[in-house]
Amino acid sequence: MEASTLLGLIAGGITSVGFIPQILKGYRTKKLDDLSYLMLLVLAVGMTLWLIYGIMIDELPVIVANIFGGICTIFLIIMKKMYSLKK
């Protein structure tokens, strides 16, 4: 594996892990009122476009980071919807 690929995977991993504290907090508190649907939607669209770009240029770090980030964003949208329905 090339050094640039490894660096990209590490950078993408660190950036993507940033979603985990928000997911855990939302799960514990069952409150995601402070998260905007618009922000989550913009993130999801942006990550989808980055994923497509990563596939087009065949860059594993871009692909992996945006798949993980996209899954986390979709998970947050689902959690926000579920927890807002329980009120």
Biopython code that builds the backbone (N, CA, C, O; Angstrom):
import numpy as np
from Bio.PDB.StructureBuilder import StructureBuilder

atoms = [
    (1, "MET", "N", (0.846, -1.172, 0.000)),
    (1, "MET", "CA", (0.000, 0.000, 0.000)),
    (1, "MET", "C", (0.896, 1.242, 0.000)),
    (1, "MET", "O", (1.866, 1.328, 0.754)),
    (2, "GLU", "N", (0.554, 2.182, -0.848)),
    (2, "GLU", "CA", (1.323, 3.418, -0.943)),
    (2, "GLU", "C", (1.105, 4.288, 0.284)),
    (2, "GLU", "O", (0.059, 4.221, 0.931)),
    (3, "ALA", "N", (2.094, 5.098, 0.594)),
    (3, "ALA", "CA", (2.012, 5.985, 1.756)),
    (3, "ALA", "C", (0.845, 6.961, 1.624)),
    (3, "ALA", "O", (0.188, 7.269, 2.619)),
    (4, "SER", "N", (0.579, 7.447, 0.424)),
    (4, "SER", "CA", (-0.521, 8.399, 0.241)),
    (4, "SER", "C", (-1.875, 7.739, 0.488)),
    (4, "SER", "O", (-2.782, 8.371, 1.030)),
    (5, "THR", "N", (-2.018, 6.478, 0.097)),
    (5, "THR", "CA", (-3.253, 5.748, 0.351)),
    (5, "THR", "C", (-3.436, 5.524, 1.846)),
    (5, "THR", "O", (-4.528, 5.716, 2.380)),
    (6, "LEU", "N", (-2.369, 5.121, 2.513)),
    (6, "LEU", "CA", (-2.427, 4.912, 3.960)),
    (6, "LEU", "C", (-2.773, 6.213, 4.679)),
    (6, "LEU", "O", (-3.609, 6.221, 5.582)),
    (7, "LEU", "N", (-2.137, 7.302, 4.283)),
    (7, "LEU", "CA", (-2.435, 8.601, 4.886)),
    (7, "LEU", "C", (-3.898, 8.976, 4.662)),
    (7, "LEU", "O", (-4.560, 9.470, 5.576)),
    (8, "GLY", "N", (-4.396, 8.748, 3.469)),
    (8, "GLY", "CA", (-5.797, 9.034, 3.165)),
    (8, "GLY", "C", (-6.751, 8.202, 3.992)),
    (8, "GLY", "O", (-7.767, 8.711, 4.465)),
    (9, "LEU", "N", (-6.439, 6.917, 4.176)),
    (9, "LEU", "CA", (-7.288, 6.050, 5.005)),
    (9, "LEU", "C", (-7.278, 6.504, 6.466)),
    (9, "LEU", "O", (-8.320, 6.502, 7.122)),
    (10, "ILE", "N", (-6.120, 6.889, 6.972)),
    (10, "ILE", "CA", (-6.034, 7.374, 8.353)),
    (10, "ILE", "C", (-6.810, 8.678, 8.506)),
    (10, "ILE", "O", (-7.576, 8.834, 9.458)),
    (11, "ALA", "N", (-6.621, 9.603, 7.589)),
    (11, "ALA", "CA", (-7.332, 10.884, 7.644)),
    (11, "ALA", "C", (-8.843, 10.677, 7.557)),
    (11, "ALA", "O", (-9.602, 11.268, 8.325)),
    (12, "GLY", "N", (-9.272, 9.836, 6.620)),
    (12, "GLY", "CA", (-10.701, 9.546, 6.478)),
    (12, "GLY", "C", (-11.264, 8.866, 7.706)),
    (12, "GLY", "O", (-12.390, 9.144, 8.119)),
    (13, "GLY", "N", (-10.474, 7.968, 8.296)),
    (13, "GLY", "CA", (-10.918, 7.273, 9.507)),
    (13, "GLY", "C", (-11.085, 8.224, 10.672)),
    (13, "GLY", "O", (-12.080, 8.161, 11.394)),
    (14, "ILE", "N", (-10.115, 9.107, 10.858)),
    (14, "ILE", "CA", (-10.201, 10.070, 11.964)),
    (14, "ILE", "C", (-11.387, 11.010, 11.762)),
    (14, "ILE", "O", (-12.131, 11.283, 12.704)),
    (15, "THR", "N", (-11.562, 11.500, 10.550)),
    (15, "THR", "CA", (-12.683, 12.393, 10.262)),
    (15, "THR", "C", (-14.023, 11.685, 10.467)),
    (15, "THR", "O", (-14.945, 12.253, 11.051)),
    (16, "SER", "N", (-14.126, 10.466, 9.994)),
    (16, "SER", "CA", (-15.380, 9.720, 10.095)),
    (16, "SER", "C", (-15.722, 9.349, 11.523)),
    (16, "SER", "O", (-16.899, 9.295, 11.882)),
    (17, "VAL", "N", (-14.725, 9.094, 12.338)),
    (17, "VAL", "CA", (-14.962, 8.733, 13.742)),
    (17, "VAL", "C", (-15.610, 9.902, 14.491)),
    (17, "VAL", "O", (-16.200, 9.708, 15.554)),
    (18, "GLY", "N", (-15.500, 11.105, 13.943)),
    (18, "GLY", "CA", (-16.127, 12.269, 14.557)),
    (18, "GLY", "C", (-17.634, 12.151, 14.700)),
    (18, "GLY", "O", (-18.228, 12.847, 15.522)),
    (19, "PHE", "N", (-18.259, 11.291, 13.921)),
    (19, "PHE", "CA", (-19.703, 11.081, 14.031)),
    (19, "PHE", "C", (-20.077, 10.261, 15.263)),
    (19, "PHE", "O", (-21.180, 10.408, 15.791)),
    (20, "ILE", "N", (-19.187, 9.414, 15.719)),
    (20, "ILE", "CA", (-19.516, 8.453, 16.775)),
    (20, "ILE", "C", (-19.958, 9.127, 18.079)),
    (20, "ILE", "O", (-20.949, 8.687, 18.662)),
    (21, "PRO", "N", (-19.275, 10.174, 18.567)),
    (21, "PRO", "CA", (-19.766, 10.801, 19.801)),
    (21, "PRO", "C", (-21.200, 11.328, 19.686)),
    (21, "PRO", "O", (-21.977, 11.226, 20.636)),
    (22, "GLN", "N", (-21.550, 11.888, 18.528)),
    (22, "GLN", "CA", (-22.918, 12.388, 18.345)),
    (22, "GLN", "C", (-23.924, 11.245, 18.322)),
    (22, "GLN", "O", (-25.004, 11.354, 18.903)),
    (23, "ILE", "N", (-23.578, 10.166, 17.663)),
    (23, "ILE", "CA", (-24.468, 9.003, 17.622)),
    (23, "ILE", "C", (-24.661, 8.440, 19.030)),
    (23, "ILE", "O", (-25.785, 8.138, 19.430)),
    (24, "LEU", "N", (-23.572, 8.299, 19.777)),
    (24, "LEU", "CA", (-23.673, 7.771, 21.149)),
    (24, "LEU", "C", (-24.474, 8.695, 22.052)),
    (24, "LEU", "O", (-25.302, 8.232, 22.836)),
    (25, "LYS", "N", (-24.235, 9.993, 21.948)),
    (25, "LYS", "CA", (-24.990, 10.950, 22.765)),
    (25, "LYS", "C", (-26.479, 10.879, 22.429)),
    (25, "LYS", "O", (-27.327, 10.868, 23.321)),
    (26, "GLY", "N", (-26.785, 10.832, 21.137)),
    (26, "GLY", "CA", (-28.179, 10.730, 20.719)),
    (26, "GLY", "C", (-28.833, 9.450, 21.215)),
    (26, "GLY", "O", (-29.991, 9.460, 21.631)),
    (27, "TYR", "N", (-28.098, 8.362, 21.171)),
    (27, "TYR", "CA", (-28.635, 7.085, 21.645)),
    (27, "TYR", "C", (-28.908, 7.133, 23.151)),
    (27, "TYR", "O", (-29.943, 6.659, 23.618)),
    (28, "ARG", "N", (-27.971, 7.709, 23.899)),
    (28, "ARG", "CA", (-28.128, 7.773, 25.367)),
    (28, "ARG", "C", (-29.257, 8.711, 25.787)),
    (28, "ARG", "O", (-30.062, 8.371, 26.655)),
    (29, "THR", "N", (-29.316, 9.892, 25.171)),
    (29, "THR", "CA", (-30.285, 10.902, 25.596)),
    (29, "THR", "C", (-31.622, 10.793, 24.872)),
    (29, "THR", "O", (-32.634, 11.314, 25.341)),
    (30, "LYS", "N", (-31.623, 10.125, 23.748)),
    (30, "LYS", "CA", (-32.812, 10.017, 22.883)),
    (30, "LYS", "C", (-33.273, 11.395, 22.424)),
    (30, "LYS", "O", (-34.455, 11.601, 22.150)),
    (31, "LYS", "N", (-32.325, 12.349, 22.339)),
    (31, "LYS", "CA", (-32.640, 13.704, 21.904)),
    (31, "LYS", "C", (-31.641, 14.127, 20.830)),
    (31, "LYS", "O", (-30.432, 14.151, 21.057)),
    (32, "LEU", "N", (-32.169, 14.457, 19.670)),
    (32, "LEU", "CA", (-31.339, 14.984, 18.587)),
    (32, "LEU", "C", (-31.970, 16.255, 18.034)),
    (32, "LEU", "O", (-31.805, 16.592, 16.862)),
    (33, "ASP", "N", (-32.707, 16.963, 18.913)),
    (33, "ASP", "CA", (-33.412, 18.170, 18.494)),
    (33, "ASP", "C", (-32.471, 19.239, 17.958)),
    (33, "ASP", "O", (-32.850, 20.014, 17.080)),
    (34, "ASP", "N", (-31.255, 19.290, 18.473)),
    (34, "ASP", "CA", (-30.315, 20.328, 18.058)),
    (34, "ASP", "C", (-29.698, 20.067, 16.686)),
    (34, "ASP", "O", (-29.054, 20.951, 16.120)),
    (35, "LEU", "N", (-29.886, 18.878, 16.153)),
    (35, "LEU", "CA", (-29.367, 18.586, 14.811)),
    (35, "LEU", "C", (-30.401, 19.018, 13.778)),
    (35, "LEU", "O", (-31.587, 18.712, 13.902)),
    (36, "SER", "N", (-29.943, 19.720, 12.779)),
    (36, "SER", "CA", (-30.810, 20.204, 11.717)),
    (36, "SER", "C", (-30.940, 19.136, 10.625)),
    (36, "SER", "O", (-29.947, 18.557, 10.183)),
    (37, "TYR", "N", (-32.183, 18.889, 10.199)),
    (37, "TYR", "CA", (-32.382, 17.976, 9.069)),
    (37, "TYR", "C", (-31.661, 18.504, 7.824)),
    (37, "TYR", "O", (-31.103, 17.731, 7.045)),
    (38, "LEU", "N", (-31.680, 19.827, 7.649)),
    (38, "LEU", "CA", (-31.036, 20.408, 6.473)),
    (38, "LEU", "C", (-29.531, 20.138, 6.495)),
    (38, "LEU", "O", (-28.953, 19.778, 5.470)),
    (39, "MET", "N", (-28.895, 20.310, 7.656)),
    (39, "MET", "CA", (-27.463, 20.046, 7.765)),
    (39, "MET", "C", (-27.173, 18.577, 7.465)),
    (39, "MET", "O", (-26.229, 18.261, 6.741)),
    (40, "LEU", "N", (-27.978, 17.692, 8.018)),
    (40, "LEU", "CA", (-27.779, 16.261, 7.779)),
    (40, "LEU", "C", (-27.994, 15.920, 6.312)),
    (40, "LEU", "O", (-27.254, 15.112, 5.751)),
    (41, "LEU", "N", (-28.987, 16.519, 5.691)),
    (41, "LEU", "CA", (-29.252, 16.281, 4.272)),
    (41, "LEU", "C", (-28.103, 16.784, 3.403)),
    (41, "LEU", "O", (-27.681, 16.099, 2.472)),
    (42, "VAL", "N", (-27.595, 17.980, 3.705)),
    (42, "VAL", "CA", (-26.471, 18.534, 2.947)),
    (42, "VAL", "C", (-25.246, 17.629, 3.096)),
    (42, "VAL", "O", (-24.548, 17.364, 2.118)),
    (43, "LEU", "N", (-24.985, 17.156, 4.316)),
    (43, "LEU", "CA", (-23.878, 16.225, 4.537)),
    (43, "LEU", "C", (-24.050, 14.952, 3.715)),
    (43, "LEU", "O", (-23.107, 14.485, 3.076)),
    (44, "ALA", "N", (-25.259, 14.393, 3.736)),
    (44, "ALA", "CA", (-25.521, 13.146, 3.010)),
    (44, "ALA", "C", (-25.315, 13.338, 1.502)),
    (44, "ALA", "O", (-24.715, 12.490, 0.842)),
    (45, "VAL", "N", (-25.806, 14.437, 0.970)),
    (45, "VAL", "CA", (-25.639, 14.705, -0.460)),
    (45, "VAL", "C", (-24.160, 14.910, -0.789)),
    (45, "VAL", "O", (-23.652, 14.368, -1.770)),
    (46, "GLY", "N", (-23.480, 15.695, 0.041)),
    (46, "GLY", "CA", (-22.054, 15.934, -0.190)),
    (46, "GLY", "C", (-21.239, 14.649, -0.150)),
    (46, "GLY", "O", (-20.373, 14.433, -0.997)),
    (47, "MET", "N", (-21.511, 13.807, 0.821)),
    (47, "MET", "CA", (-20.777, 12.544, 0.929)),
    (47, "MET", "C", (-21.099, 11.606, -0.227)),
    (47, "MET", "O", (-20.235, 10.861, -0.690)),
    (48, "THR", "N", (-22.332, 11.645, -0.686)),
    (48, "THR", "CA", (-22.695, 10.837, -1.848)),
    (48, "THR", "C", (-21.908, 11.287, -3.078)),
    (48, "THR", "O", (-21.409, 10.460, -3.841)),
    (49, "LEU", "N", (-21.802, 12.594, -3.261)),
    (49, "LEU", "CA", (-21.030, 13.120, -4.393)),
    (49, "LEU", "C", (-19.549, 12.781, -4.258)),
    (49, "LEU", "O", (-18.905, 12.420, -5.243)),
    (50, "TRP", "N", (-18.998, 12.894, -3.036)),
    (50, "TRP", "CA", (-17.600, 12.506, -2.805)),
    (50, "TRP", "C", (-17.401, 11.020, -3.081)),
    (50, "TRP", "O", (-16.373, 10.621, -3.627)),
    (51, "LEU", "N", (-18.377, 10.206, -2.706)),
    (51, "LEU", "CA", (-18.296, 8.768, -2.967)),
    (51, "LEU", "C", (-18.255, 8.500, -4.469)),
    (51, "LEU", "O", (-17.430, 7.721, -4.947)),
    (52, "ILE", "N", (-19.137, 9.142, -5.197)),
    (52, "ILE", "CA", (-19.149, 8.979, -6.658)),
    (52, "ILE", "C", (-17.807, 9.416, -7.244)),
    (52, "ILE", "O", (-17.249, 8.734, -8.103)),
    (53, "TYR", "N", (-17.298, 10.539, -6.782)),
    (53, "TYR", "CA", (-16.000, 11.029, -7.233)),
    (53, "TYR", "C", (-14.898, 10.019, -6.909)),
    (53, "TYR", "O", (-14.056, 9.721, -7.756)),
    (54, "GLY", "N", (-14.906, 9.495, -5.686)),
    (54, "GLY", "CA", (-13.912, 8.501, -5.284)),
    (54, "GLY", "C", (-13.945, 7.267, -6.166)),
    (54, "GLY", "O", (-12.903, 6.707, -6.510)),
    (55, "ILE", "N", (-15.144, 6.849, -6.529)),
    (55, "ILE", "CA", (-15.290, 5.686, -7.414)),
    (55, "ILE", "C", (-14.750, 6.033, -8.812)),
    (55, "ILE", "O", (-14.071, 5.225, -9.445)),
    (56, "MET", "N", (-15.062, 7.234, -9.272)),
    (56, "MET", "CA", (-14.614, 7.648, -10.614)),
    (56, "MET", "C", (-13.093, 7.704, -10.723)),
    (56, "MET", "O", (-12.528, 7.353, -11.759)),
    (57, "ILE", "N", (-12.428, 8.147, -9.650)),
    (57, "ILE", "CA", (-10.966, 8.247, -9.694)),
    (57, "ILE", "C", (-10.290, 7.035, -9.060)),
    (57, "ILE", "O", (-9.063, 6.961, -8.988)),
    (58, "ASP", "N", (-11.101, 6.096, -8.605)),
    (58, "ASP", "CA", (-10.618, 4.834, -8.037)),
    (58, "ASP", "C", (-9.656, 5.066, -6.854)),
    (58, "ASP", "O", (-8.538, 4.550, -6.825)),
    (59, "GLU", "N", (-10.132, 5.857, -5.886)),
    (59, "GLU", "CA", (-9.332, 6.164, -4.695)),
    (59, "GLU", "C", (-10.005, 5.575, -3.459)),
    (59, "GLU", "O", (-11.025, 6.080, -2.989)),
    (60, "LEU", "N", (-9.421, 4.509, -2.949)),
    (60, "LEU", "CA", (-9.977, 3.791, -1.804)),
    (60, "LEU", "C", (-10.229, 4.682, -0.586)),
    (60, "LEU", "O", (-11.294, 4.562, 0.021)),
    (61, "PRO", "N", (-9.314, 5.564, -0.199)),
    (61, "PRO", "CA", (-9.582, 6.390, 0.985)),
    (61, "PRO", "C", (-10.838, 7.255, 0.851)),
    (61, "PRO", "O", (-11.605, 7.391, 1.804)),
    (62, "VAL", "N", (-11.043, 7.829, -0.316)),
    (62, "VAL", "CA", (-12.223, 8.668, -0.545)),
    (62, "VAL", "C", (-13.486, 7.806, -0.494)),
    (62, "VAL", "O", (-14.500, 8.223, 0.066)),
    (63, "ILE", "N", (-13.427, 6.642, -1.059)),
    (63, "ILE", "CA", (-14.576, 5.732, -1.090)),
    (63, "ILE", "C", (-14.930, 5.271, 0.320)),
    (63, "ILE", "O", (-16.082, 5.383, 0.740)),
    (64, "VAL", "N", (-13.954, 4.757, 1.043)),
    (64, "VAL", "CA", (-14.209, 4.201, 2.383)),
    (64, "VAL", "C", (-14.700, 5.275, 3.345)),
    (64, "VAL", "O", (-15.679, 5.062, 4.061)),
    (65, "ALA", "N", (-14.039, 6.418, 3.369)),
    (65, "ALA", "CA", (-14.417, 7.486, 4.294)),
    (65, "ALA", "C", (-15.844, 7.964, 4.042)),
    (65, "ALA", "O", (-16.590, 8.230, 4.984)),
    (66, "ASN", "N", (-16.214, 8.072, 2.787)),
    (66, "ASN", "CA", (-17.548, 8.585, 2.484)),
    (66, "ASN", "C", (-18.642, 7.542, 2.616)),
    (66, "ASN", "O", (-19.793, 7.895, 2.870)),
    (67, "ILE", "N", (-18.319, 6.277, 2.452)),
    (67, "ILE", "CA", (-19.301, 5.234, 2.760)),
    (67, "ILE", "C", (-19.592, 5.246, 4.260)),
    (67, "ILE", "O", (-20.753, 5.241, 4.671)),
    (68, "PHE", "N", (-18.528, 5.261, 5.082)),
    (68, "PHE", "CA", (-18.721, 5.257, 6.530)),
    (68, "PHE", "C", (-19.438, 6.527, 6.992)),
    (68, "PHE", "O", (-20.384, 6.457, 7.776)),
    (69, "GLY", "N", (-18.993, 7.672, 6.513)),
    (69, "GLY", "CA", (-19.633, 8.936, 6.885)),
    (69, "GLY", "C", (-21.084, 8.995, 6.445)),
    (69, "GLY", "O", (-21.943, 9.486, 7.177)),
    (70, "GLY", "N", (-21.355, 8.496, 5.254)),
    (70, "GLY", "CA", (-22.732, 8.458, 4.754)),
    (70, "GLY", "C", (-23.631, 7.579, 5.598)),
    (70, "GLY", "O", (-24.772, 7.939, 5.887)),
    (71, "ILE", "N", (-23.116, 6.431, 5.990)),
    (71, "ILE", "CA", (-23.887, 5.525, 6.857)),
    (71, "ILE", "C", (-24.175, 6.200, 8.194)),
    (71, "ILE", "O", (-25.293, 6.123, 8.704)),
    (72, "CYS", "N", (-23.173, 6.856, 8.756)),
    (72, "CYS", "CA", (-23.370, 7.560, 10.029)),
    (72, "CYS", "C", (-24.408, 8.668, 9.892)),
    (72, "CYS", "O", (-25.247, 8.845, 10.775)),
    (73, "THR", "N", (-24.356, 9.413, 8.793)),
    (73, "THR", "CA", (-25.308, 10.498, 8.572)),
    (73, "THR", "C", (-26.720, 9.954, 8.424)),
    (73, "THR", "O", (-27.660, 10.502, 9.000)),
    (74, "ILE", "N", (-26.877, 8.891, 7.665)),
    (74, "ILE", "CA", (-28.198, 8.271, 7.500)),
    (74, "ILE", "C", (-28.696, 7.754, 8.842)),
    (74, "ILE", "O", (-29.877, 7.887, 9.163)),
    (75, "PHE", "N", (-27.798, 7.164, 9.627)),
    (75, "PHE", "CA", (-28.157, 6.667, 10.954)),
    (75, "PHE", "C", (-28.648, 7.813, 11.839)),
    (75, "PHE", "O", (-29.637, 7.658, 12.554)),
    (76, "LEU", "N", (-27.966, 8.965, 11.798)),
    (76, "LEU", "CA", (-28.395, 10.119, 12.593)),
    (76, "LEU", "C", (-29.763, 10.630, 12.137)),
    (76, "LEU", "O", (-30.583, 11.019, 12.969)),
    (77, "ILE", "N", (-30.016, 10.635, 10.837)),
    (77, "ILE", "CA", (-31.323, 11.061, 10.331)),
    (77, "ILE", "C", (-32.415, 10.127, 10.840)),
    (77, "ILE", "O", (-33.468, 10.585, 11.284)),
    (78, "ILE", "N", (-32.170, 8.833, 10.779)),
    (78, "ILE", "CA", (-33.147, 7.848, 11.257)),
    (78, "ILE", "C", (-33.380, 8.010, 12.755)),
    (78, "ILE", "O", (-34.521, 7.993, 13.215)),
    (79, "MET", "N", (-32.286, 8.169, 13.522)),
    (79, "MET", "CA", (-32.422, 8.348, 14.970)),
    (79, "MET", "C", (-33.219, 9.615, 15.283)),
    (79, "MET", "O", (-34.105, 9.595, 16.138)),
    (80, "LYS", "N", (-32.911, 10.704, 14.601)),
    (80, "LYS", "CA", (-33.616, 11.965, 14.845)),
    (80, "LYS", "C", (-35.106, 11.790, 14.569)),
    (80, "LYS", "O", (-35.944, 12.256, 15.340)),
    (81, "LYS", "N", (-35.425, 11.127, 13.485)),
    (81, "LYS", "CA", (-36.828, 10.905, 13.133)),
    (81, "LYS", "C", (-37.514, 10.010, 14.171)),
    (81, "LYS", "O", (-38.621, 10.314, 14.616)),
    (82, "MET", "N", (-36.868, 8.922, 14.552)),
    (82, "MET", "CA", (-37.447, 7.988, 15.529)),
    (82, "MET", "C", (-37.696, 8.679, 16.875)),
    (82, "MET", "O", (-38.770, 8.541, 17.461)),
    (83, "TYR", "N", (-36.706, 9.413, 17.353)),
    (83, "TYR", "CA", (-36.827, 10.029, 18.661)),
    (83, "TYR", "C", (-37.795, 11.207, 18.660)),
    (83, "TYR", "O", (-38.397, 11.502, 19.692)),
    (84, "SER", "N", (-37.959, 11.888, 17.527)),
    (84, "SER", "CA", (-38.927, 12.986, 17.474)),
    (84, "SER", "C", (-40.353, 12.446, 17.393)),
    (84, "SER", "O", (-41.290, 13.126, 17.813)),
    (85, "LEU", "N", (-40.534, 11.247, 16.865)),
    (85, "LEU", "CA", (-41.874, 10.640, 16.796)),
    (85, "LEU", "C", (-42.373, 10.178, 18.168)),
    (85, "LEU", "O", (-43.581, 10.091, 18.392)),
    (86, "LYS", "N", (-41.455, 9.885, 19.074)),
    (86, "LYS", "CA", (-41.826, 9.365, 20.400)),
    (86, "LYS", "C", (-42.316, 10.453, 21.334)),
    (86, "LYS", "O", (-42.749, 10.156, 22.447)),
    (87, "LYS", "N", (-42.259, 11.722, 20.904)),
    (87, "LYS", "CA", (-42.689, 12.825, 21.779)),
    (87, "LYS", "C", (-44.173, 13.006, 21.749)),
    (87, "LYS", "O", (-44.701, 13.889, 22.426)),
]
sb = StructureBuilder()
sb.init_structure("model")
sb.init_model(0)
sb.init_chain("A")
sb.init_seg("    ")
for serial, (resi, resn, name, xyz) in enumerate(atoms, 1):
    if name == "N":
        sb.init_residue(resn, " ", resi, " ")
    sb.init_atom(name, np.array(xyz, "f"), 0.0, 1.0, " ", f" {name:<3s}", serial, name[0])
structure = sb.get_structure()
